[in-house]
């Protein structure tokens, strides 16, 4: 029997765990609701008890402590998610399995997955943007996620407001940051309807595209990725990427060496809801002895 690896995608509403074979084919999988750490992780540990993986990769919701010099490395940081602050996610699951293990944020893992297995194949640098309950960004450069001491939080960047847009925003920290005006809950509150019911409203998506285009401009002028991929409950809507691409072109206004008129810059991610779990599997693969 070939090598098997373990992958966990830790989400705010559910956890997914999988056993992959060496080609990332699914051998077994489970989904459990995110309740308390002991209950949720206990079910994940019970699932893994029937398998003998050689490595573990975790893709987790944040905020996450990713500084490897920290005594709390791999733990959930202070979060509004009840009971989960300070949960030693990496340490607990690694101790249970007793195998090499590593952890990334869910958007970092999804970005790596798209780069290696999805719409980012063939590009040296890829930015992955998920627009749903919040806005998260992962950037992959030469195969590795970019981060400093902490992981990226570009979803909280300030934005230039539309001339007639007086919406206060929904971010509890910044009000009308990008997440506060363009994430799913903001759209729901602004328009009084779920984004999925607004597909025929050009005014809705024109405004949304302009705000997300501001993010694309910031990414272009800072990291200059070859491709920016959108995913999530809002971001994956197929009509949105072309709108963002055009709004980005207008906002760049020619001021970019490579991307001022790049038709491939903005696209829709291709792995859908599996990107995070696949990314966790790729991370586990990287922990295997060479």
C-alpha positions as protocol buffer text, in pm:
chain_id: "A"
residue {
  index: 1
  type: UNK
  ca { x: 0 y: 0 z: 0 }
}
residue {
  index: 2
  type: UNK
  ca { x: 132 y: 345 z: -92 }
}
residue {
  index: 3
  type: UNK
  ca { x: 173 y: 636 z: 142 }
}
residue {
  index: 4
  type: UNK
  ca { x: -140 y: 797 z: 280 }
}
residue {
  index: 5
  type: UNK
  ca { x: -158 y: 1153 z: 413 }
}
residue {
  index: 6
  type: UNK
  ca { x: -406 y: 1335 z: 635 }
}
residue {
  index: 7
  type: UNK
  ca { x: -563 y: 1672 z: 557 }
}
residue {
  index: 8
  type: UNK
  ca { x: -785 y: 1896 z: 765 }
}
residue {
  index: 9
  type: UNK
  ca { x: -975 y: 2204 z: 652 }
}
residue {
  index: 10
  type: UNK
  ca { x: -1085 y: 2389 z: 965 }
}
residue {
  index: 11
  type: UNK
  ca { x: -1376 y: 2621 z: 891 }
}
residue {
  index: 12
  type: UNK
  ca { x: -1592 y: 2845 z: 1101 }
}
residue {
  index: 13
  type: UNK
  ca { x: -1904 y: 2636 z: 1041 }
}
residue {
  index: 14
  type: UNK
  ca { x: -1761 y: 2291 z: 962 }
}
residue {
  index: 15
  type: UNK
  ca { x: -1439 y: 2090 z: 961 }
}
residue {
  index: 16
  type: UNK
  ca { x: -1347 y: 1860 z: 674 }
}
residue {
  index: 17
  type: UNK
  ca { x: -1089 y: 1587 z: 716 }
}
residue {
  index: 18
  type: UNK
  ca { x: -961 y: 1351 z: 451 }
}
residue {
  index: 19
  type: UNK
  ca { x: -718 y: 1072 z: 394 }
}
residue {
  index: 20
  type: UNK
  ca { x: -550 y: 1111 z: 56 }
}
residue {
  index: 21
  type: UNK
  ca { x: -337 y: 867 z: -138 }
}
residue {
  index: 22
  type: UNK
  ca { x: -5 y: 975 z: -287 }
}
residue {
  index: 23
  type: UNK
  ca { x: -181 y: 1129 z: -589 }
}
residue {
  index: 24
  type: UNK
  ca { x: -428 y: 1323 z: -370 }
}
residue {
  index: 25
  type: UNK
  ca { x: -707 y: 1083 z: -448 }
}
residue {
  index: 26
  type: UNK
  ca { x: -962 y: 1069 z: -164 }
}
residue {
  index: 27
  type: UNK
  ca { x: -944 y: 744 z: 33 }
}
residue {
  index: 28
  type: UNK
  ca { x: -1185 y: 853 z: 308 }
}
residue {
  index: 29
  type: UNK
  ca { x: -1344 y: 1179 z: 417 }
}
residue {
  index: 30
  type: UNK
  ca { x: -1558 y: 1319 z: 697 }
}
residue {
  index: 31
  type: UNK
  ca { x: -1735 y: 1648 z: 772 }
}
residue {
  index: 32
  type: UNK
  ca { x: -1824 y: 1759 z: 1123 }
}
residue {
  index: 33
  type: UNK
  ca { x: -1985 y: 2079 z: 1250 }
}
residue {
  index: 34
  type: UNK
  ca { x: -1768 y: 2339 z: 1421 }
}
residue {
  index: 35
  type: UNK
  ca { x: -1895 y: 2346 z: 1778 }
}
residue {
  index: 36
  type: UNK
  ca { x: -1645 y: 2341 z: 2066 }
}
residue {
  index: 37
  type: UNK
  ca { x: -1279 y: 2247 z: 2017 }
}
residue {
  index: 38
  type: UNK
  ca { x: -1304 y: 1930 z: 2223 }
}
residue {
  index: 39
  type: UNK
  ca { x: -1616 y: 1809 z: 2047 }
}
residue {
  index: 40
  type: UNK
  ca { x: -1508 y: 1898 z: 1694 }
}
residue {
  index: 41
  type: UNK
  ca { x: -1145 y: 1791 z: 1721 }
}
residue {
  index: 42
  type: UNK
  ca { x: -1251 y: 1479 z: 1908 }
}
residue {
  index: 43
  type: UNK
  ca { x: -1456 y: 1370 z: 1606 }
}
residue {
  index: 44
  type: UNK
  ca { x: -1167 y: 1447 z: 1372 }
}
residue {
  index: 45
  type: UNK
  ca { x: -930 y: 1245 z: 1590 }
}
residue {
  index: 46
  type: UNK
  ca { x: -1178 y: 957 z: 1596 }
}
residue {
  index: 47
  type: UNK
  ca { x: -1191 y: 962 z: 1217 }
}
residue {
  index: 48
  type: UNK
  ca { x: -813 y: 947 z: 1187 }
}
residue {
  index: 49
  type: UNK
  ca { x: -793 y: 663 z: 1439 }
}
residue {
  index: 50
  type: UNK
  ca { x: -890 y: 419 z: 1167 }
}
residue {
  index: 51
  type: UNK
  ca { x: -605 y: 521 z: 940 }
}
residue {
  index: 52
  type: UNK
  ca { x: -226 y: 540 z: 950 }
}
residue {
  index: 53
  type: UNK
  ca { x: -123 y: 853 z: 759 }
}
residue {
  index: 54
  type: UNK
  ca { x: 242 y: 949 z: 722 }
}
residue {
  index: 55
  type: UNK
  ca { x: 194 y: 1327 z: 739 }
}
residue {
  index: 56
  type: UNK
  ca { x: -66 y: 1591 z: 824 }
}
residue {
  index: 57
  type: UNK
  ca { x: -156 y: 1924 z: 664 }
}
residue {
  index: 58
  type: UNK
  ca { x: -401 y: 2172 z: 815 }
}
residue {
  index: 59
  type: UNK
  ca { x: -575 y: 2466 z: 645 }
}
residue {
  index: 60
  type: UNK
  ca { x: -747 y: 2674 z: 911 }
}
residue {
  index: 61
  type: UNK
  ca { x: -971 y: 2971 z: 954 }
}
residue {
  index: 62
  type: UNK
  ca { x: -807 y: 3268 z: 1122 }
}
residue {
  index: 63
  type: UNK
  ca { x: -682 y: 3464 z: 1284 }
}
residue {
  index: 64
  type: UNK
  ca { x: -406 y: 3207 z: 1315 }
}
residue {
  index: 65
  type: UNK
  ca { x: -64 y: 3232 z: 1478 }
}
residue {
  index: 66
  type: UNK
  ca { x: 175 y: 3151 z: 1193 }
}
residue {
  index: 67
  type: UNK
  ca { x: 498 y: 3283 z: 1346 }
}
residue {
  index: 68
  type: UNK
  ca { x: 708 y: 2966 z: 1391 }
}
residue {
  index: 69
  type: UNK
  ca { x: 909 y: 3134 z: 1670 }
}
residue {
  index: 70
  type: UNK
  ca { x: 596 y: 3179 z: 1881 }
}
residue {
  index: 71
  type: UNK
  ca { x: 523 y: 2937 z: 2162 }
}
residue {
  index: 72
  type: UNK
  ca { x: 164 y: 2942 z: 2034 }
}
residue {
  index: 73
  type: UNK
  ca { x: 254 y: 2860 z: 1673 }
}
residue {
  index: 74
  type: UNK
  ca { x: -34 y: 2685 z: 1501 }
}
residue {
  index: 75
  type: UNK
  ca { x: -296 y: 2808 z: 1750 }
}
residue {
  index: 76
  type: UNK
  ca { x: -611 y: 3004 z: 1678 }
}
residue {
  index: 77
  type: UNK
  ca { x: -559 y: 3364 z: 1789 }
}
residue {
  index: 78
  type: UNK
  ca { x: -824 y: 3582 z: 1953 }
}
residue {
  index: 79
  type: UNK
  ca { x: -1141 y: 3521 z: 1755 }
}
residue {
  index: 80
  type: UNK
  ca { x: -1510 y: 3605 z: 1790 }
}
residue {
  index: 81
  type: UNK
  ca { x: -1579 y: 3236 z: 1728 }
}
residue {
  index: 82
  type: UNK
  ca { x: -1692 y: 3117 z: 2075 }
}
residue {
  index: 83
  type: UNK
  ca { x: -1454 y: 2880 z: 2257 }
}
residue {
  index: 84
  type: UNK
  ca { x: -1185 y: 2876 z: 1985 }
}
residue {
  index: 85
  type: UNK
  ca { x: -945 y: 3150 z: 2097 }
}
residue {
  index: 86
  type: UNK
  ca { x: -604 y: 3002 z: 2191 }
}
residue {
  index: 87
  type: UNK
  ca { x: -695 y: 2653 z: 2063 }
}
residue {
  index: 88
  type: UNK
  ca { x: -363 y: 2474 z: 1987 }
}
residue {
  index: 89
  type: UNK
  ca { x: -489 y: 2326 z: 1663 }
}
residue {
  index: 90
  type: UNK
  ca { x: -157 y: 2213 z: 1517 }
}
residue {
  index: 91
  type: UNK
  ca { x: -7 y: 2088 z: 1842 }
}
residue {
  index: 92
  type: UNK
  ca { x: -314 y: 1885 z: 1937 }
}
residue {
  index: 93
  type: UNK
  ca { x: -364 y: 1709 z: 1604 }
}
residue {
  index: 94
  type: UNK
  ca { x: 8 y: 1648 z: 1554 }
}
residue {
  index: 95
  type: UNK
  ca { x: 30 y: 1491 z: 1900 }
}
residue {
  index: 96
  type: UNK
  ca { x: -267 y: 1269 z: 1821 }
}
residue {
  index: 97
  type: UNK
  ca { x: -128 y: 1142 z: 1490 }
}
residue {
  index: 98
  type: UNK
  ca { x: 241 y: 1147 z: 1582 }
}
residue {
  index: 99
  type: UNK
  ca { x: 349 y: 1241 z: 1228 }
}
residue {
  index: 100
  type: UNK
  ca { x: 517 y: 1542 z: 1065 }
}
residue {
  index: 101
  type: UNK
  ca { x: 262 y: 1821 z: 1037 }
}
residue {
  index: 102
  type: UNK
  ca { x: 227 y: 2180 z: 918 }
}
residue {
  index: 103
  type: UNK
  ca { x: -43 y: 2446 z: 910 }
}
residue {
  index: 104
  type: UNK
  ca { x: -150 y: 2734 z: 685 }
}
residue {
  index: 105
  type: UNK
  ca { x: -449 y: 2962 z: 676 }
}
residue {
  index: 106
  type: UNK
  ca { x: -736 y: 2837 z: 464 }
}
residue {
  index: 107
  type: UNK
  ca { x: -678 y: 3106 z: 200 }
}
residue {
  index: 108
  type: UNK
  ca { x: -304 y: 3032 z: 185 }
}
residue {
  index: 109
  type: UNK
  ca { x: -375 y: 2663 z: 133 }
}
residue {
  index: 110
  type: UNK
  ca { x: -640 y: 2738 z: -130 }
}
residue {
  index: 111
  type: UNK
  ca { x: -399 y: 2971 z: -310 }
}
residue {
  index: 112
  type: UNK
  ca { x: -135 y: 2696 z: -326 }
}
residue {
  index: 113
  type: UNK
  ca { x: -397 y: 2448 z: -449 }
}
residue {
  index: 114
  type: UNK
  ca { x: -511 y: 2681 z: -728 }
}
residue {
  index: 115
  type: UNK
  ca { x: -146 y: 2745 z: -821 }
}
residue {
  index: 116
  type: UNK
  ca { x: -60 y: 2376 z: -844 }
}
residue {
  index: 117
  type: UNK
  ca { x: -390 y: 2213 z: -940 }
}
residue {
  index: 118
  type: UNK
  ca { x: -629 y: 2483 z: -1059 }
}
residue {
  index: 119
  type: UNK
  ca { x: -663 y: 2807 z: -1254 }
}
residue {
  index: 120
  type: UNK
  ca { x: -316 y: 2921 z: -1148 }
}
residue {
  index: 121
  type: UNK
  ca { x: -127 y: 2641 z: -1324 }
}
residue {
  index: 122
  type: UNK
  ca { x: 153 y: 2781 z: -1537 }
}
residue {
  index: 123
  type: UNK
  ca { x: 179 y: 3112 z: -1352 }
}
residue {
  index: 124
  type: UNK
  ca { x: 473 y: 3194 z: -1124 }
}
residue {
  index: 125
  type: UNK
  ca { x: 274 y: 3413 z: -885 }
}
residue {
  index: 126
  type: UNK
  ca { x: -94 y: 3391 z: -801 }
}
residue {
  index: 127
  type: UNK
  ca { x: -323 y: 3588 z: -572 }
}
residue {
  index: 128
  type: UNK
  ca { x: -629 y: 3404 z: -445 }
}
residue {
  index: 129
  type: UNK
  ca { x: -922 y: 3611 z: -317 }
}
residue {
  index: 130
  type: UNK
  ca { x: -1221 y: 3458 z: -143 }
}
residue {
  index: 131
  type: UNK
  ca { x: -1526 y: 3683 z: -113 }
}
residue {
  index: 132
  type: UNK
  ca { x: -1797 y: 3537 z: 105 }
}
residue {
  index: 133
  type: UNK
  ca { x: -1871 y: 3588 z: 473 }
}
residue {
  index: 134
  type: UNK
  ca { x: -1547 y: 3785 z: 478 }
}
residue {
  index: 135
  type: UNK
  ca { x: -1272 y: 3870 z: 231 }
}
residue {
  index: 136
  type: UNK
  ca { x: -947 y: 3677 z: 253 }
}
residue {
  index: 137
  type: UNK
  ca { x: -639 y: 3693 z: 35 }
}
residue {
  index: 138
  type: UNK
  ca { x: -357 y: 3445 z: -13 }
}
residue {
  index: 139
  type: UNK
  ca { x: -56 y: 3514 z: -235 }
}
residue {
  index: 140
  type: UNK
  ca { x: 168 y: 3241 z: -375 }
}
residue {
  index: 141
  type: UNK
  ca { x: 510 y: 3336 z: -511 }
}
residue {
  index: 142
  type: UNK
  ca { x: 720 y: 3059 z: -667 }
}
residue {
  index: 143
  type: UNK
  ca { x: 505 y: 2797 z: -500 }
}
residue {
  index: 144
  type: UNK
  ca { x: 507 y: 2933 z: -144 }
}
residue {
  index: 145
  type: UNK
  ca { x: 259 y: 3158 z: 39 }
}
residue {
  index: 146
  type: UNK
  ca { x: 382 y: 3508 z: 115 }
}
residue {
  index: 147
  type: UNK
  ca { x: 356 y: 3622 z: 474 }
}
residue {
  index: 148
  type: UNK
  ca { x: 542 y: 3826 z: 729 }
}
residue {
  index: 149
  type: UNK
  ca { x: 517 y: 3765 z: 1102 }
}
residue {
  index: 150
  type: UNK
  ca { x: 140 y: 3736 z: 1056 }
}
residue {
  index: 151
  type: UNK
  ca { x: -69 y: 3620 z: 765 }
}
residue {
  index: 152
  type: UNK
  ca { x: -222 y: 3871 z: 525 }
}
residue {
  index: 153
  type: UNK
  ca { x: -535 y: 4067 z: 610 }
}
residue {
  index: 154
  type: UNK
  ca { x: -571 y: 4273 z: 292 }
}
residue {
  index: 155
  type: UNK
  ca { x: -947 y: 4230 z: 309 }
}
residue {
  index: 156
  type: UNK
  ca { x: -946 y: 4513 z: 563 }
}
residue {
  index: 157
  type: UNK
  ca { x: -780 y: 4767 z: 333 }
}
residue {
  index: 158
  type: UNK
  ca { x: -952 y: 5107 z: 307 }
}
residue {
  index: 159
  type: UNK
  ca { x: -1138 y: 5181 z: -14 }
}
residue {
  index: 160
  type: UNK
  ca { x: -1238 y: 5486 z: -214 }
}
residue {
  index: 161
  type: UNK
  ca { x: -1614 y: 5505 z: -176 }
}
residue {
  index: 162
  type: UNK
  ca { x: -1850 y: 5545 z: -471 }
}
residue {
  index: 163
  type: UNK
  ca { x: -1988 y: 5896 z: -518 }
}
residue {
  index: 164
  type: UNK
  ca { x: -2342 y: 5802 z: -409 }
}
residue {
  index: 165
  type: UNK
  ca { x: -2254 y: 5522 z: -170 }
}
residue {
  index: 166
  type: UNK
  ca { x: -2332 y: 5623 z: 188 }
}
residue {
  index: 167
  type: UNK
  ca { x: -2355 y: 5270 z: 328 }
}
residue {
  index: 168
  type: UNK
  ca { x: -2188 y: 5268 z: 670 }
}
residue {
  index: 169
  type: UNK
  ca { x: -2027 y: 4927 z: 628 }
}
residue {
  index: 170
  type: UNK
  ca { x: -2045 y: 4616 z: 845 }
}
residue {
  index: 171
  type: UNK
  ca { x: -1690 y: 4556 z: 966 }
}
residue {
  index: 172
  type: UNK
  ca { x: -1690 y: 4569 z: 1349 }
}
residue {
  index: 173
  type: UNK
  ca { x: -1333 y: 4702 z: 1344 }
}
residue {
  index: 174
  type: UNK
  ca { x: -1321 y: 4945 z: 1051 }
}
residue {
  index: 175
  type: UNK
  ca { x: -1677 y: 5003 z: 933 }
}
residue {
  index: 176
  type: UNK
  ca { x: -1634 y: 5063 z: 562 }
}
residue {
  index: 177
  type: UNK
  ca { x: -1312 y: 4879 z: 482 }
}
residue {
  index: 178
  type: UNK
  ca { x: -1323 y: 4649 z: 178 }
}
residue {
  index: 179
  type: UNK
  ca { x: -1472 y: 4362 z: 378 }
}
residue {
  index: 180
  type: UNK
  ca { x: -1720 y: 4601 z: 538 }
}
residue {
  index: 181
  type: UNK
  ca { x: -1859 y: 4717 z: 204 }
}
residue {
  index: 182
  type: UNK
  ca { x: -1808 y: 4420 z: -30 }
}
residue {
  index: 183
  type: UNK
  ca { x: -1831 y: 4089 z: 163 }
}
residue {
  index: 184
  type: UNK
  ca { x: -2150 y: 3885 z: 154 }
}
residue {
  index: 185
  type: UNK
  ca { x: -2303 y: 4022 z: 478 }
}
residue {
  index: 186
  type: UNK
  ca { x: -2237 y: 4378 z: 359 }
}
residue {
  index: 187
  type: UNK
  ca { x: -2412 y: 4312 z: 28 }
}
residue {
  index: 188
  type: UNK
  ca { x: -2702 y: 4148 z: 210 }
}
residue {
  index: 189
  type: UNK
  ca { x: -2745 y: 4444 z: 445 }
}
residue {
  index: 190
  type: UNK
  ca { x: -2693 y: 4710 z: 177 }
}
residue {
  index: 191
  type: UNK
  ca { x: -2936 y: 4564 z: -77 }
}
residue {
  index: 192
  type: UNK
  ca { x: -3172 y: 4380 z: 157 }
}
residue {
  index: 193
  type: UNK
  ca { x: -3123 y: 4052 z: -28 }
}
residue {
  index: 194
  type: UNK
  ca { x: -2874 y: 3769 z: -62 }
}
residue {
  index: 195
  type: UNK
  ca { x: -2615 y: 3816 z: -339 }
}
residue {
  index: 196
  type: UNK
  ca { x: -2741 y: 3497 z: -507 }
}
residue {
  index: 197
  type: UNK
  ca { x: -3074 y: 3668 z: -576 }
}
residue {
  index: 198
  type: UNK
  ca { x: -2921 y: 3982 z: -729 }
}
residue {
  index: 199
  type: UNK
  ca { x: -2752 y: 3843 z: -1040 }
}
residue {
  index: 200
  type: UNK
  ca { x: -2964 y: 4055 z: -1276 }
}
residue {
  index: 201
  type: UNK
  ca { x: -2879 y: 4384 z: -1102 }
}
residue {
  index: 202
  type: UNK
  ca { x: -2602 y: 4560 z: -1295 }
}
residue {
  index: 203
  type: UNK
  ca { x: -2593 y: 4841 z: -1036 }
}
residue {
  index: 204
  type: UNK
  ca { x: -2520 y: 4589 z: -760 }
}
residue {
  index: 205
  type: UNK
  ca { x: -2239 y: 4414 z: -943 }
}
residue {
  index: 206
  type: UNK
  ca { x: -2095 y: 4730 z: -1093 }
}
residue {
  index: 207
  type: UNK
  ca { x: -2039 y: 4868 z: -743 }
}
residue {
  index: 208
  type: UNK
  ca { x: -1910 y: 4535 z: -615 }
}
residue {
  index: 209
  type: UNK
  ca { x: -1668 y: 4503 z: -905 }
}
residue {
  index: 210
  type: UNK
  ca { x: -1533 y: 4854 z: -849 }
}
residue {
  index: 211
  type: UNK
  ca { x: -1454 y: 4785 z: -483 }
}
residue {
  index: 212
  type: UNK
  ca { x: -1287 y: 4453 z: -566 }
}
residue {
  index: 213
  type: UNK
  ca { x: -1098 y: 4620 z: -850 }
}
residue {
  index: 214
  type: UNK
  ca { x: -940 y: 4850 z: -592 }
}
residue {
  index: 215
  type: UNK
  ca { x: -805 y: 4537 z: -425 }
}
residue {
  index: 216
  type: UNK
  ca { x: -672 y: 4417 z: -761 }
}
residue {
  index: 217
  type: UNK
  ca { x: -494 y: 4749 z: -812 }
}
residue {
  index: 218
  type: UNK
  ca { x: -331 y: 4726 z: -468 }
}
residue {
  index: 219
  type: UNK
  ca { x: -220 y: 4369 z: -541 }
}
residue {
  index: 220
  type: UNK
  ca { x: -90 y: 4470 z: -882 }
}
residue {
  index: 221
  type: UNK
  ca { x: 108 y: 4765 z: -749 }
}
residue {
  index: 222
  type: UNK
  ca { x: 253 y: 4573 z: -454 }
}
residue {
  index: 223
  type: UNK
  ca { x: 301 y: 4204 z: -541 }
}
residue {
  index: 224
  type: UNK
  ca { x: 237 y: 4220 z: -917 }
}
residue {
  index: 225
  type: UNK
  ca { x: 92 y: 3868 z: -938 }
}
residue {
  index: 226
  type: UNK
  ca { x: 57 y: 3701 z: -1275 }
}
residue {
  index: 227
  type: UNK
  ca { x: -304 y: 3617 z: -1197 }
}
residue {
  index: 228
  type: UNK
  ca { x: -571 y: 3716 z: -944 }
}
residue {
  index: 229
  type: UNK
  ca { x: -830 y: 3444 z: -884 }
}
residue {
  index: 230
  type: UNK
  ca { x: -1167 y: 3502 z: -719 }
}
residue {
  index: 231
  type: UNK
  ca { x: -1362 y: 3244 z: -522 }
}
residue {
  index: 232
  type: UNK
  ca { x: -1618 y: 3221 z: -241 }
}
residue {
  index: 233
  type: UNK
  ca { x: -1994 y: 3251 z: -230 }
}
residue {
  index: 234
  type: UNK
  ca { x: -1979 y: 3599 z: -384 }
}
residue {
  index: 235
  type: UNK
  ca { x: -1645 y: 3594 z: -564 }
}
residue {
  index: 236
  type: UNK
  ca { x: -1706 y: 3276 z: -764 }
}
residue {
  index: 237
  type: UNK
  ca { x: -2010 y: 3412 z: -947 }
}
residue {
  index: 238
  type: UNK
  ca { x: -1906 y: 3366 z: -1309 }
}
residue {
  index: 239
  type: UNK
  ca { x: -2026 y: 3707 z: -1426 }
}
residue {
  index: 240
  type: UNK
  ca { x: -1820 y: 3890 z: -1163 }
}
residue {
  index: 241
  type: UNK
  ca { x: -1460 y: 3831 z: -1277 }
}
residue {
  index: 242
  type: UNK
  ca { x: -1509 y: 4001 z: -1617 }
}
residue {
  index: 243
  type: UNK
  ca { x: -1660 y: 4302 z: -1440 }
}
residue {
  index: 244
  type: UNK
  ca { x: -1368 y: 4317 z: -1197 }
}
residue {
  index: 245
  type: UNK
  ca { x: -1122 y: 4284 z: -1484 }
}
residue {
  index: 246
  type: UNK
  ca { x: -1270 y: 4581 z: -1669 }
}
residue {
  index: 247
  type: UNK
  ca { x: -1296 y: 4792 z: -1352 }
}
residue {
  index: 248
  type: UNK
  ca { x: -933 y: 4707 z: -1272 }
}
residue {
  index: 249
  type: UNK
  ca { x: -821 y: 4813 z: -1620 }
}
residue {
  index: 250
  type: UNK
  ca { x: -996 y: 5146 z: -1577 }
}
residue {
  index: 251
  type: UNK
  ca { x: -855 y: 5204 z: -1230 }
}
residue {
  index: 252
  type: UNK
  ca { x: -500 y: 5111 z: -1330 }
}
residue {
  index: 253
  type: UNK
  ca { x: -538 y: 5375 z: -1601 }
}
residue {
  index: 254
  type: UNK
  ca { x: -230 y: 5249 z: -1781 }
}
residue {
  index: 255
  type: UNK
  ca { x: -7 y: 5264 z: -1474 }
}
residue {
  index: 256
  type: UNK
  ca { x: 135 y: 4912 z: -1468 }
}
residue {
  index: 257
  type: UNK
  ca { x: 428 y: 4775 z: -1664 }
}
residue {
  index: 258
  type: UNK
  ca { x: 278 y: 4432 z: -1728 }
}
residue {
  index: 259
  type: UNK
  ca { x: -88 y: 4443 z: -1628 }
}
residue {
  index: 260
  type: UNK
  ca { x: -238 y: 4767 z: -1761 }
}
residue {
  index: 261
  type: UNK
  ca { x: -412 y: 4576 z: -2039 }
}
residue {
  index: 262
  type: UNK
  ca { x: -352 y: 4215 z: -1934 }
}
residue {
  index: 263
  type: UNK
  ca { x: -662 y: 4010 z: -2027 }
}
residue {
  index: 264
  type: UNK
  ca { x: -549 y: 3718 z: -1807 }
}
residue {
  index: 265
  type: UNK
  ca { x: -498 y: 3915 z: -1486 }
}
residue {
  index: 266
  type: UNK
  ca { x: -840 y: 3852 z: -1327 }
}
residue {
  index: 267
  type: UNK
  ca { x: -1022 y: 3519 z: -1344 }
}
residue {
  index: 268
  type: UNK
  ca { x: -1248 y: 3288 z: -1147 }
}
residue {
  index: 269
  type: UNK
  ca { x: -1080 y: 3016 z: -938 }
}
residue {
  index: 270
  type: UNK
  ca { x: -1151 y: 2662 z: -1057 }
}
residue {
  index: 271
  type: UNK
  ca { x: -1134 y: 2430 z: -754 }
}
residue {
  index: 272
  type: UNK
  ca { x: -1442 y: 2565 z: -579 }
}
residue {
  index: 273
  type: UNK
  ca { x: -1510 y: 2445 z: -226 }
}
residue {
  index: 274
  type: UNK
  ca { x: -1235 y: 2182 z: -245 }
}
residue {
  index: 275
  type: UNK
  ca { x: -944 y: 2426 z: -275 }
}
residue {
  index: 276
  type: UNK
  ca { x: -873 y: 2446 z: 99 }
}
residue {
  index: 277
  type: UNK
  ca { x: -877 y: 2070 z: 155 }
}
residue {
  index: 278
  type: UNK
  ca { x: -661 y: 2007 z: -152 }
}
residue {
  index: 279
  type: UNK
  ca { x: -421 y: 2272 z: -25 }
}
residue {
  index: 280
  type: UNK
  ca { x: -404 y: 2096 z: 311 }
}
residue {
  index: 281
  type: UNK
  ca { x: -323 y: 1774 z: 127 }
}
residue {
  index: 282
  type: UNK
  ca { x: -45 y: 1943 z: -69 }
}
residue {
  index: 283
  type: UNK
  ca { x: 93 y: 2080 z: 258 }
}
residue {
  index: 284
  type: UNK
  ca { x: 92 y: 1729 z: 404 }
}
residue {
  index: 285
  type: UNK
  ca { x: 273 y: 1598 z: 96 }
}
residue {
  index: 286
  type: UNK
  ca { x: 548 y: 1853 z: 156 }
}
residue {
  index: 287
  type: UNK
  ca { x: 607 y: 1710 z: 506 }
}
residue {
  index: 288
  type: UNK
  ca { x: 684 y: 1359 z: 382 }
}
residue {
  index: 289
  type: UNK
  ca { x: 1047 y: 1249 z: 409 }
}
residue {
  index: 290
  type: UNK
  ca { x: 1233 y: 1282 z: 81 }
}
